[in-house]
């Protein structure tokens, strides 16, 4: 007999690593295999301390800017994308660089460049200061792209020519928030050019859908992810909006405040796109030491996307 209380756990699926994150981590690992340590990485390769610490132990050196890198060692650019000045500077210094930008982020860069070439004024829906936004805005000359963070921004924006504007979006946004901003823009500017296909990536969309499914009726939702990970922070918001009584972001099991689980009978668990599955397993193990778990996986989509590695490490 056990006197541990029973806890029903709904495990969101898909959760954790997406194809872009998986590819970026592989790029650093294979660069270390091929070129030996150290391999320099500009910014966190993905927003997860656990991943960064493991790669550091293998010989990766994480830096903020290119001027911290020697000319004679490889440098990898993070999955979030970089402004054009960064590869230009690496080429000028004759450095070996490998671009780990997620192909879905690169697609947004190409869209923005296409709109610019056709003379359109461009709006970027995203969050100021996020590396992906900095990278996307850095694809074009300063002042060409305007950042829209909220519906209020969309309602205030005054274009040069309301019939000659286009928008692109950060890939890791809340699907619902973005829909509201797009609706506000389209109401004001019926001729605004939209992406052929939603810029928000398939993995962000799927993880948010899974969290909606586990959030409805949950007493608590725990999302494993980093506080600087846009897609992880969005999952907490999505859970609460879906009906969870409360939701918290934790980087690892040790960050759980056990008072959160007082009175909780139904718990939802998910993980952001840059969080490894072993962190979810650690969290479930920590729960199992205190509760008798009834785990049910709630799957909303199958993912089989794989992105090719760049030639420098393939």
C-alpha positions as CSV (number, residue, x, y, z in Angstrom):
1,X,0.0,0.0,0.0
2,X,1.1,3.5,-0.6
3,X,-0.1,6.7,1.2
4,X,1.1,9.0,-1.6
5,X,-1.8,11.1,-3.0
6,X,-2.9,10.4,-6.5
7,X,-2.1,13.0,-9.2
8,X,-3.5,12.9,-12.8
9,X,-0.8,14.2,-15.2
10,X,-1.7,15.3,-18.7
11,X,1.4,15.3,-20.8
12,X,1.2,17.6,-23.8
13,X,2.4,16.2,-27.1
14,X,4.2,17.5,-29.2
15,X,6.5,19.2,-26.6
16,X,10.2,20.0,-26.3
17,X,12.7,20.1,-29.1
18,X,11.6,21.2,-32.6
19,X,13.4,20.4,-35.8
20,X,15.2,23.9,-35.9
21,X,16.5,23.5,-32.3
22,X,17.6,19.9,-33.0
23,X,19.4,21.0,-36.1
24,X,21.2,23.9,-34.4
25,X,22.5,21.7,-31.5
26,X,23.6,19.1,-34.0
27,X,25.5,21.8,-35.9
28,X,27.6,22.7,-32.8
29,X,28.2,19.0,-32.0
30,X,29.3,18.2,-35.5
31,X,31.5,21.3,-35.7
32,X,33.3,20.2,-32.5
33,X,33.7,16.7,-34.1
34,X,35.1,18.0,-37.3
35,X,37.2,21.0,-36.2
36,X,37.9,20.2,-32.6
37,X,37.5,22.5,-29.6
38,X,37.1,25.3,-29.2
39,X,34.2,26.1,-31.5
40,X,32.8,29.6,-30.8
41,X,29.0,30.2,-30.8
42,X,27.6,33.7,-31.1
43,X,24.8,34.0,-28.5
44,X,23.1,31.0,-26.8
45,X,22.6,28.5,-29.7
46,X,19.1,28.0,-28.3
47,X,17.5,29.5,-25.2
48,X,18.2,26.7,-22.7
49,X,20.9,26.7,-20.0
50,X,21.0,22.9,-19.8
51,X,21.8,22.6,-23.5
52,X,24.3,25.5,-23.3
53,X,26.1,23.9,-20.3
54,X,26.3,20.5,-22.0
55,X,27.8,22.1,-25.2
56,X,30.3,24.1,-23.1
57,X,31.5,20.9,-21.5
58,X,32.2,19.5,-25.0
59,X,34.3,22.6,-25.9
60,X,31.8,25.2,-27.2
61,X,32.6,28.8,-26.2
62,X,29.5,31.1,-26.1
63,X,30.2,34.8,-26.9
64,X,28.0,37.9,-27.3
65,X,29.7,39.3,-30.4
66,X,32.0,38.3,-33.2
67,X,34.8,40.6,-31.9
68,X,35.3,38.1,-29.0
69,X,36.2,35.3,-31.5
70,X,39.6,34.6,-32.9
71,X,40.0,34.6,-36.7
72,X,41.3,31.0,-36.9
73,X,38.5,29.1,-35.1
74,X,35.0,28.2,-36.4
75,X,32.0,30.3,-35.2
76,X,28.4,29.2,-35.3
77,X,25.5,31.6,-35.5
78,X,22.5,30.8,-33.2
79,X,19.2,29.3,-34.3
80,X,17.4,32.7,-33.9
81,X,19.2,34.3,-36.9
82,X,21.6,37.2,-37.1
83,X,21.7,40.6,-38.8
84,X,23.4,40.7,-42.2
85,X,26.3,42.7,-40.8
86,X,27.4,39.6,-38.8
87,X,28.2,37.1,-41.6
88,X,29.5,40.1,-43.6
89,X,32.0,40.8,-40.8
90,X,32.9,37.1,-40.6
91,X,33.6,37.0,-44.3
92,X,35.7,40.2,-44.2
93,X,37.8,38.5,-41.5
94,X,38.0,35.3,-43.6
95,X,36.5,33.3,-40.7
96,X,35.0,29.8,-41.1
97,X,31.4,30.4,-40.0
98,X,28.3,28.1,-39.9
99,X,24.9,29.6,-39.9
100,X,22.5,27.6,-37.6
101,X,19.5,29.9,-38.3
102,X,16.3,27.9,-38.2
103,X,15.2,27.5,-41.9
104,X,11.7,28.8,-40.9
105,X,13.3,32.0,-39.6
106,X,15.4,32.2,-42.8
107,X,12.1,32.0,-44.7
108,X,10.8,35.1,-42.9
109,X,14.1,36.9,-43.8
110,X,13.6,36.0,-47.5
111,X,10.0,37.3,-47.4
112,X,11.1,40.6,-45.8
113,X,13.7,41.1,-48.5
114,X,11.2,40.3,-51.3
115,X,8.8,42.9,-49.9
116,X,11.6,45.4,-49.7
117,X,12.7,44.8,-53.3
118,X,9.1,45.4,-54.5
119,X,9.1,48.8,-52.7
120,X,6.7,47.9,-49.8
121,X,6.9,49.3,-46.3
122,X,7.3,46.3,-43.9
123,X,5.8,45.7,-40.5
124,X,7.3,43.0,-38.3
125,X,5.0,41.6,-35.6
126,X,7.3,40.5,-32.8
127,X,8.9,41.3,-29.4
128,X,11.5,44.1,-29.1
129,X,14.9,42.9,-28.1
130,X,14.3,39.2,-29.0
131,X,17.3,37.9,-30.9
132,X,15.1,36.7,-33.8
133,X,13.6,40.2,-34.1
134,X,17.0,41.8,-34.1
135,X,18.1,39.3,-36.8
136,X,15.1,39.8,-39.0
137,X,15.2,43.6,-38.7
138,X,18.9,43.4,-39.5
139,X,18.3,41.9,-42.9
140,X,17.4,45.3,-44.2
141,X,18.6,48.9,-43.8
142,X,17.7,50.7,-40.6
143,X,14.3,52.2,-40.5
144,X,12.9,50.1,-43.4
145,X,11.0,47.7,-41.0
146,X,8.6,48.8,-38.3
147,X,8.1,46.7,-35.2
148,X,4.5,46.0,-34.1
149,X,4.2,44.4,-30.7
150,X,0.5,44.9,-29.8
151,X,-2.9,45.6,-31.2
152,X,-2.5,49.2,-30.0
153,X,0.7,49.5,-32.1
154,X,-1.2,48.2,-35.1
155,X,-3.9,50.8,-34.5
156,X,-1.4,53.7,-34.1
157,X,0.9,52.9,-37.1
158,X,0.8,55.4,-39.9
159,X,2.3,54.1,-43.1
160,X,3.6,56.3,-45.9
161,X,1.2,54.6,-48.3
162,X,-1.6,52.4,-46.8
163,X,-1.9,50.5,-50.1
164,X,1.8,49.5,-50.3
165,X,2.6,47.7,-47.0
166,X,3.3,44.1,-46.0
167,X,3.8,42.3,-42.7
168,X,5.9,39.3,-41.5
169,X,6.0,37.8,-38.0
170,X,8.4,36.4,-35.5
171,X,8.1,32.6,-35.6
172,X,7.6,32.0,-31.8
173,X,4.6,34.2,-31.1
174,X,1.3,33.3,-29.5
175,X,-1.0,32.2,-32.4
176,X,-4.0,34.0,-30.8
177,X,-2.2,37.3,-30.0
178,X,-0.8,37.4,-33.5
179,X,-4.2,36.8,-35.0
180,X,-5.6,39.8,-33.1
181,X,-2.8,42.0,-34.4
182,X,-3.2,40.8,-38.0
183,X,-7.0,41.4,-37.8
184,X,-6.4,44.9,-36.6
185,X,-3.9,45.6,-39.4
186,X,-6.2,44.0,-42.1
187,X,-9.2,46.1,-40.8
188,X,-7.2,49.3,-41.2
189,X,-5.3,48.3,-44.4
190,X,-7.3,45.9,-46.5
191,X,-4.6,45.7,-49.1
192,X,-1.7,44.8,-46.7
193,X,0.3,41.9,-48.1
194,X,0.4,38.9,-45.8
195,X,2.7,35.9,-45.9
196,X,1.7,33.1,-48.3
197,X,1.7,30.8,-45.2
198,X,1.6,31.7,-41.5
199,X,5.1,32.7,-40.4
200,X,4.5,31.3,-36.9
201,X,6.3,28.0,-37.1
202,X,4.6,24.6,-37.1
203,X,6.3,23.6,-33.8
204,X,5.1,26.8,-32.0
205,X,1.6,26.2,-33.3
206,X,1.5,22.5,-32.3
207,X,2.9,23.1,-28.8
208,X,0.3,25.9,-28.2
209,X,-2.5,23.6,-29.4
210,X,-1.3,20.8,-27.1
211,X,-1.1,23.2,-24.2
212,X,-4.7,24.4,-24.9
213,X,-5.8,20.8,-24.8
214,X,-4.2,20.1,-21.4
215,X,-4.9,23.5,-20.0
216,X,-8.6,23.3,-20.2
217,X,-9.8,22.1,-16.7
218,X,-6.3,21.8,-15.3
219,X,-5.6,22.9,-11.7
220,X,-2.0,23.7,-12.7
221,X,0.2,23.6,-15.8
222,X,4.0,23.4,-15.5
223,X,6.0,24.4,-18.6
224,X,9.6,23.3,-18.8
225,X,11.6,26.1,-20.4
226,X,13.8,29.1,-20.0
227,X,12.5,32.6,-19.0
228,X,14.3,34.1,-22.1
229,X,12.6,31.6,-24.4
230,X,9.8,33.3,-26.2
231,X,7.9,30.2,-27.2
232,X,8.1,28.8,-23.6
233,X,6.8,32.0,-22.0
234,X,3.9,32.0,-24.6
235,X,3.0,28.4,-23.5
236,X,2.4,29.6,-19.9
237,X,0.1,32.4,-21.2
238,X,-1.7,30.0,-23.5
239,X,-2.3,27.5,-20.6
240,X,-3.9,30.2,-18.5
241,X,-6.0,31.5,-21.3
242,X,-7.2,28.0,-22.1
243,X,-8.6,27.6,-18.6
244,X,-5.8,26.4,-16.3
245,X,-6.3,27.8,-12.8
246,X,-2.6,28.7,-12.8
247,X,0.6,28.0,-14.8
248,X,4.3,28.3,-14.1
249,X,7.5,28.2,-16.1
250,X,10.3,26.1,-14.6
251,X,13.8,25.6,-16.0
252,X,14.2,22.2,-14.1
253,X,12.4,20.1,-11.5
254,X,14.4,21.7,-8.7
255,X,12.5,25.0,-9.4
256,X,9.1,23.6,-8.5
257,X,7.6,25.3,-5.5
258,X,5.7,22.3,-4.0
259,X,3.1,24.6,-2.5
260,X,1.9,25.2,-6.0
261,X,0.6,21.6,-5.9
262,X,-1.5,22.0,-2.8
263,X,-5.0,20.9,-3.7
264,X,-4.0,20.0,-7.3
265,X,-5.6,16.9,-8.7
266,X,-5.1,17.5,-12.4
267,X,-1.7,18.7,-13.6
268,X,-0.7,19.6,-17.2
269,X,3.0,19.3,-18.2
270,X,4.6,20.6,-21.4
271,X,8.0,21.9,-22.5
272,X,9.1,24.7,-24.8
273,X,10.8,24.0,-28.2
274,X,14.3,24.5,-26.8
275,X,13.9,22.2,-23.7
276,X,15.3,18.7,-23.8
277,X,13.0,15.8,-23.0
278,X,15.3,14.7,-20.1
279,X,14.2,17.8,-18.2
280,X,10.6,16.7,-18.6
281,X,11.6,13.2,-17.4
282,X,13.4,14.7,-14.4
283,X,10.2,16.7,-13.5
284,X,8.0,13.5,-13.7
285,X,10.5,11.6,-11.5
286,X,10.3,14.4,-8.9
287,X,6.5,14.3,-9.0
288,X,6.6,10.4,-8.7
289,X,8.6,10.6,-5.5
290,X,5.6,12.5,-3.9
291,X,2.6,11.3,-5.8
292,X,1.1,8.2,-7.4
293,X,1.0,9.4,-11.0
294,X,-1.7,8.6,-13.5
295,X,0.0,9.9,-16.7
296,X,-2.0,10.4,-19.9
297,X,-0.4,11.8,-23.1
298,X,-2.5,14.3,-25.0
299,X,-1.4,14.3,-28.6
300,X,-2.7,16.9,-31.0
301,X,-0.3,16.5,-34.0
302,X,2.4,14.2,-35.4
303,X,5.8,15.9,-36.2
304,X,8.2,14.4,-38.7
305,X,10.0,17.5,-39.9
306,X,13.8,17.2,-40.3
307,X,16.0,20.0,-41.6
308,X,19.2,19.3,-43.6
309,X,22.5,20.3,-42.0
310,X,24.7,22.9,-43.7
311,X,27.5,21.7,-45.9
312,X,30.2,22.9,-43.5
313,X,29.2,20.2,-41.0
314,X,27.2,17.7,-43.0
